[in-house]
């Protein structure tokens, strides 16, 4: 059962804060200052230490040069250390108090307490801890009637603390929520010049490991940044020296890359079928070649054998499939399904893009094989269900800005999270940049 405390009326309900237990040392008496606005972490703690150290060394050197007194410098160092310690302590205490106030509001506003009688009241036992990157909030599961509420607080905590809930774990009689305190950096496409291993950065927190979570689905209504996001992915795969194949049935922006990728850009139904057929044949050839290699072994893939990835970007797939006859649609769907089901180990990947996801085109069995799923712009419940699954049909973006949306990546982000896609600066020439990278090899 939960802890039993005295019943409080609306005037002295403030005393409920005393029941919010804290893993981090805190004293109410030691914090007399008002709560300051919490600032997100913009630079790493290590970089801050370096900056402070350089500033201190420079100041001490200047002071010695002016006064010629080492003793005076020692006094300055001691005084500066005392001031720095005081500021650090006050900052931690201030954030501590901020957390306690917000957790108190969590209990009060969401009625996470039960009135048991005239003089008794049940309230949850909450623990928390934090460092410079995360805030952990643990709620004891004590068998109360509020248990289901305790297990469904991600969105509430995100709104309360203005932080993303990056994980939720249950065990040892607790539900533990981990919130991210760091700021999110939106990337400028033109400034991304190299990648680490097989990780494609979406922002400074979200990375897509396409080798482990193959294939992708990108959906976006007109004017919300779908084409720009595809262009960004194309640049990332070009940096990884992948063989790029583009399908653009509307012959719009992406077809302009034909001057760079030549016959690997297809727009007509016949060319699209040819490109997919040739890719399927190359994929199956790779599997035969793998088995004849000396270092062929269990669990290895294309990269272990020194092969480059092959990436197909299929834009406006739903519109295309609706415009061709059933025979062509079946042929293309068969090739596409084979690549998605078999492509990962051979290093053949597909990214499907559409304005409106359609269950007749992207079946559930196919969608579930797509490791990356992105929805840009506000969508209907049906749209979110098609992209992420029926359990996530109640998403609300509440933003009309291009590039804003939700993203889900198998294994790292198993539920949709809000994000902003990388942006293109006004002076950035995408086609020129791609041509330069291709020439550079």
BAGULUM-588075 format. One record per residue (C-alpha): residue number from 1; residue in three letters; x, y, z. Coordinates in steps of 0.5 Angstrom, whole numbers, plus 500, padded with zeros to 3 digits. Layout:
BEGIN
PT  NUM  ALA  X  Y  Z
...
# end
This chain:
BEGIN
PT  1  UNK  500  500  500
PT  2  UNK  502  507  499
PT  3  UNK  504  512  505
PT  4  UNK  499  515  509
PT  5  UNK  500  522  511
PT  6  UNK  495  527  514
PT  7  UNK  490  530  510
PT  8  UNK  491  537  508
PT  9  UNK  486  542  506
PT  10  UNK  487  547  500
PT  11  UNK  491  552  504
PT  12  UNK  496  547  507
PT  13  UNK  497  542  501
PT  14  UNK  503  545  500
PT  15  UNK  506  541  505
PT  16  UNK  505  535  501
PT  17  UNK  512  537  498
PT  18  UNK  515  534  504
PT  19  UNK  513  527  502
PT  20  UNK  517  527  495
PT  21  UNK  523  524  497
PT  22  UNK  529  526  493
PT  23  UNK  536  521  492
PT  24  UNK  540  528  491
PT  25  UNK  541  532  498
PT  26  UNK  537  538  499
PT  27  UNK  535  542  504
PT  28  UNK  529  547  504
PT  29  UNK  533  552  509
PT  30  UNK  539  553  505
PT  31  UNK  535  555  499
PT  32  UNK  532  562  500
PT  33  UNK  533  565  493
PT  34  UNK  527  565  488
PT  35  UNK  527  559  483
PT  36  UNK  531  562  477
PT  37  UNK  529  560  470
PT  38  UNK  533  553  468
PT  39  UNK  537  553  462
PT  40  UNK  538  547  457
PT  41  UNK  545  545  457
PT  42  UNK  548  548  450
PT  43  UNK  556  545  451
PT  44  UNK  559  539  454
PT  45  UNK  561  540  461
PT  46  UNK  568  538  459
PT  47  UNK  568  544  454
PT  48  UNK  566  548  460
PT  49  UNK  571  546  464
PT  50  UNK  576  548  459
PT  51  UNK  573  555  457
PT  52  UNK  574  556  465
PT  53  UNK  581  554  466
PT  54  UNK  583  558  460
PT  55  UNK  580  564  462
PT  56  UNK  583  563  469
PT  57  UNK  590  562  467
PT  58  UNK  590  568  462
PT  59  UNK  587  572  468
PT  60  UNK  592  570  473
PT  61  UNK  598  571  468
PT  62  UNK  595  578  467
PT  63  UNK  595  579  474
PT  64  UNK  602  577  476
PT  65  UNK  605  581  470
PT  66  UNK  601  587  473
PT  67  UNK  603  587  480
PT  68  UNK  608  582  480
PT  69  UNK  605  579  487
PT  70  UNK  604  571  487
PT  71  UNK  601  572  494
PT  72  UNK  596  576  491
PT  73  UNK  594  571  486
PT  74  UNK  594  566  491
PT  75  UNK  589  570  494
PT  76  UNK  585  571  488
PT  77  UNK  585  563  487
PT  78  UNK  582  562  493
PT  79  UNK  577  567  493
PT  80  UNK  575  565  486
PT  81  UNK  574  558  488
PT  82  UNK  569  560  494
PT  83  UNK  565  564  489
PT  84  UNK  565  558  484
PT  85  UNK  563  553  489
PT  86  UNK  557  558  492
PT  87  UNK  555  559  485
PT  88  UNK  555  551  483
PT  89  UNK  551  549  490
PT  90  UNK  546  555  489
PT  91  UNK  545  552  481
PT  92  UNK  544  545  484
PT  93  UNK  539  547  489
PT  94  UNK  535  552  485
PT  95  UNK  534  546  480
PT  96  UNK  533  541  486
PT  97  UNK  527  546  488
PT  98  UNK  525  547  481
PT  99  UNK  524  539  481
PT  100  UNK  520  539  487
PT  101  UNK  515  544  485
PT  102  UNK  514  541  479
PT  103  UNK  513  534  482
PT  104  UNK  508  537  487
PT  105  UNK  504  540  481
PT  106  UNK  504  533  478
PT  107  UNK  501  530  484
PT  108  UNK  496  536  485
PT  109  UNK  494  537  478
PT  110  UNK  493  530  476
PT  111  UNK  490  528  483
PT  112  UNK  495  523  484
PT  113  UNK  493  522  491
PT  114  UNK  487  518  494
PT  115  UNK  483  521  500
PT  116  UNK  482  515  505
PT  117  UNK  477  519  510
PT  118  UNK  477  525  514
PT  119  UNK  484  525  517
PT  120  UNK  488  521  512
PT  121  UNK  490  522  505
PT  122  UNK  495  517  500
PT  123  UNK  500  520  496
PT  124  UNK  505  517  492
PT  125  UNK  513  516  494
PT  126  UNK  517  519  488
PT  127  UNK  524  519  488
PT  128  UNK  529  523  483
PT  129  UNK  536  524  481
PT  130  UNK  539  528  476
PT  131  UNK  546  530  472
PT  132  UNK  548  535  467
PT  133  UNK  545  530  461
PT  134  UNK  539  527  464
PT  135  UNK  533  527  470
PT  136  UNK  531  521  473
PT  137  UNK  524  520  476
PT  138  UNK  522  514  480
PT  139  UNK  515  512  482
PT  140  UNK  514  507  487
PT  141  UNK  509  502  485
PT  142  UNK  506  500  491
PT  143  UNK  499  497  489
PT  144  UNK  495  503  489
PT  145  UNK  489  504  485
PT  146  UNK  493  509  481
PT  147  UNK  498  504  479
PT  148  UNK  496  505  471
PT  149  UNK  496  513  472
PT  150  UNK  504  512  474
PT  151  UNK  505  507  468
PT  152  UNK  503  513  463
PT  153  UNK  506  519  465
PT  154  UNK  511  520  459
PT  155  UNK  507  526  456
PT  156  UNK  505  529  462
PT  157  UNK  513  529  465
PT  158  UNK  515  532  458
PT  159  UNK  510  538  458
PT  160  UNK  512  539  465
PT  161  UNK  519  539  465
PT  162  UNK  520  541  457
PT  163  UNK  524  535  456
PT  164  UNK  524  529  452
PT  165  UNK  522  522  455
PT  166  UNK  528  518  452
PT  167  UNK  526  512  456
PT  168  UNK  521  508  461
PT  169  UNK  523  502  465
PT  170  UNK  519  498  470
PT  171  UNK  523  494  475
PT  172  UNK  524  492  483
PT  173  UNK  517  495  484
PT  174  UNK  519  502  481
PT  175  UNK  517  505  474
PT  176  UNK  523  510  472
PT  177  UNK  522  515  467
PT  178  UNK  529  518  464
PT  179  UNK  528  525  461
PT  180  UNK  533  529  457
PT  181  UNK  536  535  459
PT  182  UNK  541  537  454
PT  183  UNK  539  542  448
PT  184  UNK  537  539  441
PT  185  UNK  541  542  435
PT  186  UNK  538  542  428
PT  187  UNK  543  541  423
PT  188  UNK  545  545  417
PT  189  UNK  545  540  411
PT  190  UNK  551  544  408
PT  191  UNK  555  543  414
PT  192  UNK  555  536  415
PT  193  UNK  561  533  411
PT  194  UNK  563  527  414
PT  195  UNK  560  521  418
PT  196  UNK  562  516  423
PT  197  UNK  561  509  421
PT  198  UNK  554  507  419
PT  199  UNK  550  512  423
PT  200  UNK  546  518  419
PT  201  UNK  545  523  424
PT  202  UNK  538  526  424
PT  203  UNK  540  531  429
PT  204  UNK  545  531  435
PT  205  UNK  541  526  439
PT  206  UNK  538  522  434
PT  207  UNK  542  517  429
PT  208  UNK  540  512  424
PT  209  UNK  544  506  424
PT  210  UNK  541  503  417
PT  211  UNK  546  497  417
PT  212  UNK  542  495  423
PT  213  UNK  535  498  422
PT  214  UNK  535  497  414
PT  215  UNK  530  501  410
PT  216  UNK  525  507  411
PT  217  UNK  519  510  410
PT  218  UNK  518  518  409
PT  219  UNK  511  521  409
PT  220  UNK  510  528  408
PT  221  UNK  504  533  406
PT  222  UNK  506  538  401
PT  223  UNK  510  544  403
PT  224  UNK  513  540  409
PT  225  UNK  520  538  407
PT  226  UNK  519  531  405
PT  227  UNK  523  532  399
PT  228  UNK  529  536  403
PT  229  UNK  529  531  408
PT  230  UNK  530  526  402
PT  231  UNK  535  530  399
PT  232  UNK  539  530  406
PT  233  UNK  539  522  406
PT  234  UNK  542  522  399
PT  235  UNK  547  527  401
PT  236  UNK  549  522  407
PT  237  UNK  549  516  403
PT  238  UNK  553  519  398
PT  239  UNK  558  521  403
PT  240  UNK  558  514  405
PT  241  UNK  560  512  398
PT  242  UNK  554  508  397
PT  243  UNK  551  507  390
PT  244  UNK  545  511  389
PT  245  UNK  539  510  385
PT  246  UNK  533  514  385
PT  247  UNK  526  513  382
PT  248  UNK  522  520  381
PT  249  UNK  515  518  377
PT  250  UNK  513  525  378
PT  251  UNK  520  528  374
PT  252  UNK  520  533  380
PT  253  UNK  526  535  384
PT  254  UNK  530  529  385
PT  255  UNK  530  527  377
PT  256  UNK  534  533  376
PT  257  UNK  540  529  379
PT  258  UNK  540  525  373
PT  259  UNK  546  529  370
PT  260  UNK  550  526  376
PT  261  UNK  547  519  377
PT  262  UNK  545  518  369
PT  263  UNK  541  511  368
PT  264  UNK  541  510  376
PT  265  UNK  535  515  376
PT  266  UNK  528  513  373
PT  267  UNK  522  516  372
PT  268  UNK  518  512  367
PT  269  UNK  514  505  369
PT  270  UNK  519  501  364
PT  271  UNK  525  505  367
PT  272  UNK  523  504  374
PT  273  UNK  521  496  373
PT  274  UNK  528  496  370
PT  275  UNK  532  499  375
PT  276  UNK  528  495  381
PT  277  UNK  529  488  377
PT  278  UNK  537  490  376
PT  279  UNK  538  491  383
PT  280  UNK  534  485  385
PT  281  UNK  539  481  380
PT  282  UNK  545  484  383
PT  283  UNK  543  483  390
PT  284  UNK  542  475  389
PT  285  UNK  549  475  385
PT  286  UNK  552  478  392
PT  287  UNK  549  472  396
PT  288  UNK  552  468  391
PT  289  UNK  559  471  391
PT  290  UNK  559  472  399
PT  291  UNK  559  464  399
PT  292  UNK  565  463  395
PT  293  UNK  569  468  399
PT  294  UNK  574  465  404
PT  295  UNK  572  469  410
PT  296  UNK  565  467  409
PT  297  UNK  562  466  415
PT  298  UNK  556  466  420
PT  299  UNK  553  473  422
PT  300  UNK  557  477  417
PT  301  UNK  554  482  412
PT  302  UNK  556  486  405
PT  303  UNK  561  491  409
PT  304  UNK  565  485  412
PT  305  UNK  566  483  405
PT  306  UNK  568  490  403
PT  307  UNK  562  491  398
PT  308  UNK  559  498  398
PT  309  UNK  551  499  400
PT  310  UNK  546  500  394
PT  311  UNK  541  505  396
PT  312  UNK  534  506  392
PT  313  UNK  530  512  394
PT  314  UNK  523  511  391
PT  315  UNK  519  518  391
PT  316  UNK  511  518  391
PT  317  UNK  510  511  391
PT  318  UNK  503  511  392
PT  319  UNK  501  516  387
PT  320  UNK  505  512  382
PT  321  UNK  502  505  384
PT  322  UNK  495  508  383
PT  323  UNK  497  511  376
PT  324  UNK  500  504  373
PT  325  UNK  496  498  371
PT  326  UNK  495  492  375
PT  327  UNK  501  488  372
PT  328  UNK  506  493  372
PT  329  UNK  504  495  379
PT  330  UNK  505  487  381
PT  331  UNK  511  487  378
PT  332  UNK  514  493  382
PT  333  UNK  511  491  388
PT  334  UNK  514  484  388
PT  335  UNK  521  487  386
PT  336  UNK  520  492  392
PT  337  UNK  518  486  397
PT  338  UNK  524  482  395
PT  339  UNK  529  488  396
PT  340  UNK  526  490  403
PT  341  UNK  525  482  406
PT  342  UNK  532  480  403
PT  343  UNK  536  486  402
PT  344  UNK  540  488  409
PT  345  UNK  545  483  409
PT  346  UNK  547  484  402
PT  347  UNK  547  491  403
PT  348  UNK  541  493  399
PT  349  UNK  536  499  402
PT  350  UNK  530  502  400
PT  351  UNK  527  509  402
PT  352  UNK  520  509  400
PT  353  UNK  517  516  400
PT  354  UNK  510  519  399
PT  355  UNK  505  524  401
PT  356  UNK  499  520  403
PT  357  UNK  501  513  406
PT  358  UNK  496  508  403
PT  359  UNK  495  501  406
PT  360  UNK  494  498  399
PT  361  UNK  501  500  397
PT  362  UNK  505  499  403
PT  363  UNK  502  493  407
PT  364  UNK  503  492  414
PT  365  UNK  508  486  413
PT  366  UNK  512  491  409
PT  367  UNK  512  497  413
PT  368  UNK  514  493  419
PT  369  UNK  520  491  416
PT  370  UNK  522  499  415
PT  371  UNK  527  501  421
PT  372  UNK  526  508  420
PT  373  UNK  519  512  419
PT  374  UNK  518  519  419
PT  375  UNK  512  523  418
PT  376  UNK  513  531  416
PT  377  UNK  507  536  418
PT  378  UNK  501  534  421
PT  379  UNK  497  528  419
PT  380  UNK  490  525  420
PT  381  UNK  489  519  425
PT  382  UNK  489  514  419
PT  383  UNK  496  517  417
PT  384  UNK  499  516  423
PT  385  UNK  497  509  424
PT  386  UNK  499  508  417
PT  387  UNK  506  510  418
PT  388  UNK  507  508  426
PT  389  UNK  502  503  427
PT  390  UNK  495  504  430
PT  391  UNK  497  505  437
PT  392  UNK  500  511  435
PT  393  UNK  494  514  431
PT  394  UNK  493  520  437
PT  395  UNK  499  524  435
PT  396  UNK  499  531  435
PT  397  UNK  504  536  432
PT  398  UNK  501  542  433
PT  399  UNK  506  546  428
PT  400  UNK  506  548  421
PT  401  UNK  513  549  420
PT  402  UNK  517  546  415
PT  403  UNK  521  540  417
PT  404  UNK  517  539  424
PT  405  UNK  515  532  425
PT  406  UNK  515  525  428
PT  407  UNK  521  520  427
PT  408  UNK  521  513  430
PT  409  UNK  527  508  429
PT  410  UNK  527  501  431
PT  411  UNK  532  499  437
PT  412  UNK  533  506  439
PT  413  UNK  526  510  438
PT  414  UNK  521  505  439
PT  415  UNK  516  510  439
PT  416  UNK  515  516  435
PT  417  UNK  518  523  438
PT  418  UNK  518  530  435
PT  419  UNK  524  532  431
PT  420  UNK  526  538  426
PT  421  UNK  529  535  420
PT  422  UNK  536  538  418
PT  423  UNK  535  545  414
PT  424  UNK  538  548  407
PT  425  UNK  541  555  408
PT  426  UNK  539  560  403
PT  427  UNK  546  560  400
PT  428  UNK  547  552  399
PT  429  UNK  547  549  392
PT  430  UNK  545  541  394
PT  431  UNK  546  539  386
PT  432  UNK  553  542  386
PT  433  UNK  555  539  393
PT  434  UNK  553  532  391
PT  435  UNK  557  533  384
PT  436  UNK  563  535  388
PT  437  UNK  562  529  393
PT  438  UNK  561  524  387
PT  439  UNK  567  527  383
PT  440  UNK  572  527  390
PT  441  UNK  570  519  390
# end
